[in-house]
Amino acid sequence: MDAALIQQLGEELFDALRARRTLAPLTERHPGITIGDAYRISLRFLACREAQGERVIGKKIGVTSKPVQDMLGVFQPDFGFLTDAMHVDDGATVSLSGSGLIQPRAEGEIAFMLKSDLQGPGVTRADVLAATAWVAPCFEIVDSRIDNWKIRIQDTVADNASCGVFVIGAKHTDPRALDLAAASMQMSKNGAPAGAGLGSAVQGHPAEAVAWLANTLGALGIPFKAGEIILSGSLAPLVPAVAGDRFTMQIGGLGGCSIAFSE
C-alpha cells in the first residue's frame, strides 16, 4: 500500500471512533492488504489520537487464547497501543457515547506493570517476571470500528487490535508470588456467570504472551518501557456489553475489578 492510502485508512478509523460508526472491513475493500500495511495504518490511527492530546501508557496483546481465536476466526496474536484516554477507574460506570464505544465486548485478563525496560529479541518469560513490578486483574473492553466484528487479522491490527477501554483492579501482586498459569478467573455479568478461565489459556502462561510481544516489538525497534502497562490477553471468550450491564471478576490470588455501562 502506498503512503497516501495508509494515511487515509488510519484517518478513516479515527473518524469512525469519534463518530461512533463502523466501516466496511478493510480486507474486503483492499484484498491485498498485508499485516505490515495494517500496522502502518494502526500507527496513523494512533498518531491522530496523539494529535488530540492522548498519551501512550502501555501496550496490549490481542487474540492470544484459543477461545478468542475461535470466536473471532483470527488465529495469531496481534498488538495495539494503550493511551491514557482508554484507562478508566475500577468500579466506574462508562458512558458508551462519551467513551466512543460502538460494539463493546468484555475480556477478563491479567495486566503487567513494568518496573524496568525490556527490549527483544531474546526476551523470556523469566525476563518478563523479573521486569514486572506487579500484576493485577483487568477488564479490557475491546471494540471494533469494523462492521459487525467481521474481521480478519489485518482488520483488527489496523484498528489498534480492537482496543476500547480498560480497567485495572486495585490489588497489586508480585508476579513471582503465585503461579500465574494456574490462576483461575471467574467473571459475572449482571450477577450471572459469564465466563471462566485459567492463566494458562494465554499461550500457556501470561508472561509468555508478554515475552512474545516484547520480542515482536523489539524486531521493529520498539521497546517496553518502565512504567508501562501491558495487557496480556483474555482468559475466556469475549462477552458483549450494552448500556445497563455491570461486569465483575475475580482471579484467584490477584483480587478483582468491575465495570458498568450507561448510554
ABEGO torsion letter per residue (X at the ends): XBAAAAAAAAAAAAAAAAAGBBBBBAAAABAABBAAAAAAAAAAAAAAAAAAGBBBAEBBBBGABAAAAAAAGBABBBBBBBBAAABBBBGBBBBAAAAGBABBBBBBBBBBBBABBBBOBGBBAAAAAAABABBBBBBBBBBBABBGGBBBAAAAAAAGGGBBBBBBBABBBBAAABBAAABBBBBBBGGBBAEBBBAAABGGBAAAAAAAAAAAAAAAGBBBBBGBBBBAEBABBBBBBBBGBBBBBBBBGAEBBBBBBBX
